[in-house]
Amino acid sequence: MRDPARIDQVLAAIREVWVDDPDSRLGQLLVNAMRTTDPGLDLFTVEDTVLVRKLASFARLRRRPGA
């Protein structure tokens, strides 16, 4: 069984990115975050830990000046 505690971690990562861009749709936000470094990753099969890392990377990229 997967650790239920991961749910709060994943939701917090989504919230962090989504609050900065509230006009994005959830699906749009997730797809954009997933393809920042590897266009071959599939949102359907990605592990939650990878999704959290991708969201954090996406948030950093969006906060860079001129990004």
N, CA, C and O atoms as CSV, one atom per row, in Angstrom:
chain,resi,resn,atom,element,x,y,z
A,1,MET,N,N,0.849,-1.178,0.000
A,1,MET,CA,C,0.000,0.000,0.000
A,1,MET,C,C,0.897,1.244,0.000
A,1,MET,O,O,1.919,1.301,0.683
A,2,ARG,N,N,0.486,2.208,-0.770
A,2,ARG,CA,C,1.233,3.468,-0.822
A,2,ARG,C,C,0.958,4.272,0.439
A,2,ARG,O,O,-0.108,4.171,1.046
A,3,ASP,N,N,1.942,5.068,0.813
A,3,ASP,CA,C,1.844,5.878,2.025
A,3,ASP,C,C,0.818,6.994,1.831
A,3,ASP,O,O,1.012,7.854,0.972
A,4,PRO,N,N,-0.260,7.001,2.601
A,4,PRO,CA,C,-1.272,8.048,2.467
A,4,PRO,C,C,-0.737,9.453,2.774
A,4,PRO,O,O,-1.334,10.445,2.355
A,5,ALA,N,N,0.366,9.543,3.490
A,5,ALA,CA,C,0.936,10.859,3.817
A,5,ALA,C,C,1.419,11.584,2.569
A,5,ALA,O,O,1.572,12.805,2.584
A,6,ARG,N,N,1.662,10.844,1.484
A,6,ARG,CA,C,2.143,11.470,0.254
A,6,ARG,C,C,1.093,12.397,-0.339
A,6,ARG,O,O,1.433,13.326,-1.072
A,7,ILE,N,N,-0.164,12.161,-0.038
A,7,ILE,CA,C,-1.254,12.961,-0.609
A,7,ILE,C,C,-1.096,14.431,-0.229
A,7,ILE,O,O,-1.204,15.311,-1.083
A,8,ASP,N,N,-0.842,14.692,1.036
A,8,ASP,CA,C,-0.659,16.086,1.468
A,8,ASP,C,C,0.558,16.715,0.808
A,8,ASP,O,O,0.530,17.896,0.462
A,9,GLN,N,N,1.619,15.950,0.630
A,9,GLN,CA,C,2.832,16.462,-0.009
A,9,GLN,C,C,2.555,16.820,-1.477
A,9,GLN,O,O,2.985,17.873,-1.949
A,10,VAL,N,N,1.852,15.965,-2.185
A,10,VAL,CA,C,1.540,16.221,-3.586
A,10,VAL,C,C,0.616,17.431,-3.707
A,10,VAL,O,O,0.837,18.303,-4.547
A,11,LEU,N,N,-0.402,17.483,-2.878
A,11,LEU,CA,C,-1.335,18.611,-2.931
A,11,LEU,C,C,-0.660,19.933,-2.575
A,11,LEU,O,O,-0.986,20.969,-3.153
A,12,ALA,N,N,0.269,19.906,-1.639
A,12,ALA,CA,C,1.007,21.120,-1.280
A,12,ALA,C,C,1.864,21.593,-2.449
A,12,ALA,O,O,1.965,22.794,-2.698
A,13,ALA,N,N,2.476,20.663,-3.160
A,13,ALA,CA,C,3.292,21.028,-4.320
A,13,ALA,C,C,2.423,21.630,-5.422
A,13,ALA,O,O,2.812,22.612,-6.055
A,14,ILE,N,N,1.262,21.051,-5.649
A,14,ILE,CA,C,0.335,21.603,-6.641
A,14,ILE,C,C,-0.115,22.998,-6.222
A,14,ILE,O,O,-0.126,23.923,-7.035
A,15,ARG,N,N,-0.483,23.145,-4.957
A,15,ARG,CA,C,-0.941,24.449,-4.454
A,15,ARG,C,C,0.124,25.526,-4.651
A,15,ARG,O,O,-0.181,26.640,-5.075
A,16,GLU,N,N,1.359,25.189,-4.344
A,16,GLU,CA,C,2.445,26.165,-4.448
A,16,GLU,C,C,2.556,26.722,-5.867
A,16,GLU,O,O,2.746,27.924,-6.053
A,17,VAL,N,N,2.440,25.858,-6.849
A,17,VAL,CA,C,2.550,26.299,-8.235
A,17,VAL,C,C,1.265,26.981,-8.698
A,17,VAL,O,O,1.314,28.015,-9.362
A,18,TRP,N,N,0.133,26.412,-8.353
A,18,TRP,CA,C,-1.154,26.899,-8.847
A,18,TRP,C,C,-1.495,28.278,-8.298
A,18,TRP,O,O,-2.080,29.093,-9.012
A,19,VAL,N,N,-1.147,28.552,-7.063
A,19,VAL,CA,C,-1.424,29.861,-6.459
A,19,VAL,C,C,-0.700,30.972,-7.230
A,19,VAL,O,O,-1.201,32.091,-7.344
A,20,ASP,N,N,0.477,30.648,-7.753
A,20,ASP,CA,C,1.220,31.633,-8.538
A,20,ASP,C,C,0.619,31.853,-9.923
A,20,ASP,O,O,0.928,32.851,-10.574
A,21,ASP,N,N,-0.226,30.947,-10.380
A,21,ASP,CA,C,-0.833,31.049,-11.709
A,21,ASP,C,C,-2.279,30.547,-11.656
A,21,ASP,O,O,-2.595,29.497,-12.216
A,22,PRO,N,N,-3.154,31.300,-10.981
A,22,PRO,CA,C,-4.519,30.822,-10.775
A,22,PRO,C,C,-5.359,30.738,-12.045
A,22,PRO,O,O,-6.424,30.121,-12.035
A,23,ASP,N,N,-4.899,31.347,-13.141
A,23,ASP,CA,C,-5.652,31.264,-14.392
A,23,ASP,C,C,-5.444,29.938,-15.110
A,23,ASP,O,O,-6.198,29.607,-16.025
A,24,SER,N,N,-4.434,29.176,-14.712
A,24,SER,CA,C,-4.207,27.864,-15.325
A,24,SER,C,C,-5.262,26.876,-14.856
A,24,SER,O,O,-5.726,26.923,-13.717
A,25,ARG,N,N,-5.624,25.987,-15.758
A,25,ARG,CA,C,-6.480,24.870,-15.377
A,25,ARG,C,C,-5.578,23.803,-14.753
A,25,ARG,O,O,-4.386,23.747,-15.055
A,26,LEU,N,N,-6.129,22.972,-13.901
A,26,LEU,CA,C,-5.312,21.969,-13.212
A,26,LEU,C,C,-4.582,21.058,-14.191
A,26,LEU,O,O,-3.379,20.835,-14.054
A,27,GLY,N,N,-5.291,20.541,-15.163
A,27,GLY,CA,C,-4.656,19.660,-16.141
A,27,GLY,C,C,-3.547,20.365,-16.905
A,27,GLY,O,O,-2.483,19.792,-17.144
A,28,GLN,N,N,-3.798,21.599,-17.281
A,28,GLN,CA,C,-2.809,22.407,-17.988
A,28,GLN,C,C,-1.557,22.580,-17.125
A,28,GLN,O,O,-0.434,22.431,-17.607
A,29,LEU,N,N,-1.760,22.888,-15.874
A,29,LEU,CA,C,-0.651,23.091,-14.951
A,29,LEU,C,C,0.195,21.825,-14.813
A,29,LEU,O,O,1.423,21.888,-14.868
A,30,LEU,N,N,-0.452,20.695,-14.637
A,30,LEU,CA,C,0.266,19.434,-14.456
A,30,LEU,C,C,1.021,19.026,-15.721
A,30,LEU,O,O,2.169,18.589,-15.643
A,31,VAL,N,N,0.389,19.164,-16.874
A,31,VAL,CA,C,1.057,18.798,-18.131
A,31,VAL,C,C,2.252,19.705,-18.371
A,31,VAL,O,O,3.314,19.231,-18.775
A,32,ASN,N,N,2.098,20.998,-18.129
A,32,ASN,CA,C,3.214,21.929,-18.313
A,32,ASN,C,C,4.359,21.619,-17.351
A,32,ASN,O,O,5.524,21.682,-17.743
A,33,ALA,N,N,4.052,21.294,-16.130
A,33,ALA,CA,C,5.094,20.968,-15.152
A,33,ALA,C,C,5.822,19.689,-15.534
A,33,ALA,O,O,7.034,19.588,-15.343
A,34,MET,N,N,5.107,18.723,-16.065
A,34,MET,CA,C,5.722,17.442,-16.412
A,34,MET,C,C,6.662,17.556,-17.594
A,34,MET,O,O,7.635,16.805,-17.669
A,35,ARG,N,N,6.414,18.450,-18.503
A,35,ARG,CA,C,7.254,18.481,-19.696
A,35,ARG,C,C,8.389,19.495,-19.624
A,35,ARG,O,O,9.018,19.788,-20.640
A,36,THR,N,N,8.657,20.031,-18.446
A,36,THR,CA,C,9.725,21.014,-18.329
A,36,THR,C,C,11.088,20.428,-18.631
A,36,THR,O,O,11.941,21.128,-19.176
A,37,THR,N,N,11.325,19.170,-18.298
A,37,THR,CA,C,12.656,18.593,-18.516
A,37,THR,C,C,12.638,17.306,-19.327
A,37,THR,O,O,13.671,16.923,-19.875
A,38,ASP,N,N,11.516,16.637,-19.421
A,38,ASP,CA,C,11.475,15.367,-20.134
A,38,ASP,C,C,10.122,15.197,-20.818
A,38,ASP,O,O,9.153,14.772,-20.190
A,39,PRO,N,N,10.059,15.532,-22.111
A,39,PRO,CA,C,8.773,15.453,-22.800
A,39,PRO,C,C,8.228,14.031,-22.906
A,39,PRO,O,O,7.064,13.849,-23.265
A,40,GLY,N,N,9.042,13.020,-22.600
A,40,GLY,CA,C,8.597,11.644,-22.701
A,40,GLY,C,C,7.849,11.132,-21.481
A,40,GLY,O,O,7.257,10.055,-21.537
A,41,LEU,N,N,7.859,11.878,-20.378
A,41,LEU,CA,C,7.162,11.418,-19.177
A,41,LEU,C,C,5.652,11.468,-19.376
A,41,LEU,O,O,5.121,12.399,-19.981
A,42,ASP,N,N,4.989,10.475,-18.869
A,42,ASP,CA,C,3.546,10.357,-18.999
A,42,ASP,C,C,2.902,10.644,-17.646
A,42,ASP,O,O,3.216,9.981,-16.657
A,43,LEU,N,N,2.025,11.603,-17.598
A,43,LEU,CA,C,1.376,11.996,-16.349
A,43,LEU,C,C,0.612,10.828,-15.719
A,43,LEU,O,O,0.500,10.743,-14.496
A,44,PHE,N,N,0.093,9.936,-16.551
A,44,PHE,CA,C,-0.695,8.819,-16.040
A,44,PHE,C,C,0.143,7.840,-15.231
A,44,PHE,O,O,-0.348,7.272,-14.255
A,45,THR,N,N,1.397,7.631,-15.614
A,45,THR,CA,C,2.212,6.608,-14.960
A,45,THR,C,C,3.300,7.170,-14.058
A,45,THR,O,O,4.021,6.399,-13.425
A,46,VAL,N,N,3.438,8.476,-13.980
A,46,VAL,CA,C,4.521,9.071,-13.195
A,46,VAL,C,C,4.285,8.821,-11.699
A,46,VAL,O,O,3.160,8.910,-11.209
A,47,GLU,N,N,5.356,8.510,-11.003
A,47,GLU,CA,C,5.273,8.335,-9.547
A,47,GLU,C,C,5.053,9.682,-8.867
A,47,GLU,O,O,5.477,10.719,-9.379
A,48,ASP,N,N,4.405,9.665,-7.740
A,48,ASP,CA,C,4.100,10.899,-7.010
A,48,ASP,C,C,5.366,11.654,-6.624
A,48,ASP,O,O,5.387,12.884,-6.660
A,49,THR,N,N,6.412,10.938,-6.258
A,49,THR,CA,C,7.658,11.609,-5.880
A,49,THR,C,C,8.258,12.366,-7.064
A,49,THR,O,O,8.817,13.450,-6.897
A,50,VAL,N,N,8.140,11.795,-8.246
A,50,VAL,CA,C,8.638,12.459,-9.456
A,50,VAL,C,C,7.777,13.684,-9.759
A,50,VAL,O,O,8.304,14.737,-10.116
A,51,LEU,N,N,6.471,13.555,-9.622
A,51,LEU,CA,C,5.569,14.683,-9.853
A,51,LEU,C,C,5.896,15.842,-8.918
A,51,LEU,O,O,5.926,16.995,-9.349
A,52,VAL,N,N,6.136,15.552,-7.663
A,52,VAL,CA,C,6.483,16.601,-6.696
A,52,VAL,C,C,7.782,17.293,-7.116
A,52,VAL,O,O,7.880,18.518,-7.048
A,53,ARG,N,N,8.766,16.525,-7.544
A,53,ARG,CA,C,10.030,17.124,-8.007
A,53,ARG,C,C,9.816,17.980,-9.246
A,53,ARG,O,O,10.386,19.066,-9.351
A,54,LYS,N,N,9.014,17.513,-10.173
A,54,LYS,CA,C,8.734,18.272,-11.397
A,54,LYS,C,C,7.992,19.575,-11.075
A,54,LYS,O,O,8.276,20.618,-11.665
A,55,LEU,N,N,7.058,19.509,-10.151
A,55,LEU,CA,C,6.326,20.717,-9.759
A,55,LEU,C,C,7.256,21.730,-9.104
A,55,LEU,O,O,7.152,22.928,-9.367
A,56,ALA,N,N,8.162,21.258,-8.254
A,56,ALA,CA,C,9.118,22.157,-7.605
A,56,ALA,C,C,10.033,22.804,-8.638
A,56,ALA,O,O,10.321,23.998,-8.555
A,57,SER,N,N,10.488,22.024,-9.602
A,57,SER,CA,C,11.345,22.549,-10.666
A,57,SER,C,C,10.577,23.565,-11.506
A,57,SER,O,O,11.111,24.618,-11.854
A,58,PHE,N,N,9.345,23.254,-11.825
A,58,PHE,CA,C,8.488,24.156,-12.600
A,58,PHE,C,C,8.282,25.469,-11.855
A,58,PHE,O,O,8.318,26.541,-12.460
A,59,ALA,N,N,8.069,25.391,-10.550
A,59,ALA,CA,C,7.886,26.605,-9.742
A,59,ALA,C,C,9.144,27.462,-9.762
A,59,ALA,O,O,9.061,28.685,-9.882
A,60,ARG,N,N,10.302,26.833,-9.646
A,60,ARG,CA,C,11.569,27.588,-9.684
A,60,ARG,C,C,11.769,28.261,-11.035
A,60,ARG,O,O,12.187,29.417,-11.098
A,61,LEU,N,N,11.475,27.550,-12.104
A,61,LEU,CA,C,11.632,28.122,-13.443
A,61,LEU,C,C,10.721,29.328,-13.640
A,61,LEU,O,O,11.123,30.318,-14.251
A,62,ARG,N,N,9.515,29.251,-13.135
A,62,ARG,CA,C,8.546,30.338,-13.317
A,62,ARG,C,C,8.904,31.564,-12.487
A,62,ARG,O,O,8.501,32.679,-12.819
A,63,ARG,N,N,9.652,31.365,-11.420
A,63,ARG,CA,C,10.011,32.488,-10.543
A,63,ARG,C,C,11.275,33.215,-10.987
A,63,ARG,O,O,11.580,34.299,-10.490
A,64,ARG,N,N,12.011,32.618,-11.925
A,64,ARG,CA,C,13.240,33.265,-12.397
A,64,ARG,C,C,12.901,34.583,-13.086
A,64,ARG,O,O,11.897,34.669,-13.793
A,65,PRO,N,N,13.708,35.590,-12.893
A,65,PRO,CA,C,13.484,36.859,-13.607
A,65,PRO,C,C,13.561,36.629,-15.113
A,65,PRO,O,O,14.475,35.979,-15.620
A,66,GLY,N,N,12.589,37.175,-15.798
A,66,GLY,CA,C,12.555,37.054,-17.248
A,66,GLY,C,C,11.953,35.753,-17.748
A,66,GLY,O,O,11.899,35.513,-18.954
A,67,ALA,N,N,11.499,34.908,-16.824
A,67,ALA,CA,C,10.933,33.630,-17.246
A,67,ALA,C,C,9.470,33.784,-17.582
A,67,ALA,O,O,8.817,32.811,-17.959
